[in-house]
Amino acid sequence: MIKLLEIENNVVKPTEHCRIIKWLSVIEKKWPEQYTQIYAYIFYMACPSQENPYFNIPFDLREETCIQDLDLPEDFDFEADEIIEAVEKAQVLYETPTLRAYKGITTMLDNLTEYMETTSVTAGRDGNINSLLRIAKEFDAIRQSYKGVVKDLEAEQQTIVRGGQNLAYDQ
C-alpha cells in the first residue's frame, strides 16, 4: 500500500510525497496552521485500509463523520478546490482492482441489507415475498464473496519484510 502520510505518537506526519507532489504540498502552504488535520482528513477519506479508523463507515457518511471528529474551526471550508482535488487524487492513488471489487460488493451488500430492512413483505400474485425469500437464500453466498474480497484486500495491503515479519503502515 502506498504511504502518503505517517502517524507517529497520534500525530499525522507528512511524508516526502506531501512536499513533492504539487496537489499535496499546496495544503501545507495554504493552511500552515491546519495542514496536519487536513492531511488526516485526506487520509481518512481515501485510505482503504484497516489502518484507517473510518474504513468501515459507509462512504456517504464518512465525510460528515470525519469533519465532525477533526479539530478544525466550525467554519472551515472542506469544499476548497485544493482539498477536494487532494481527496480525489489520493483515492485514485490508493485504488486497485481488488479495492474496486471490494467497493462494489460492499455497496451491493449495503443496498440488499437496506432493501430487506425497509421493504414490507407483501403476498399474493403481485407481492414481493418470493423476491425477498430469494434474496435471503442467496445472501450467505454474497456474504461469503464479500469475506473473500476482504481477505484479498488485506493480503494485497500486507507488506512482508526480511524474516517474514509484517511492516507496519507507518514504517
Secondary structure, DSSP 8 states (H G I E B T S, - for coil): ---SEEEETTEEEE-HHHHHSHHHHHHHHH-TTTHHHHHHHHHHHH--STTSTTTTS-HHHHHHHHHHHS-S-TT--TT-HHHHHHHHHHHHHH--HHHHHHHHHHHHHHHHHHHHHH-----STT-SHHHHHHHHHHHHHHHHHHHHHHHHHHHHH--B-TTS-B--TT-
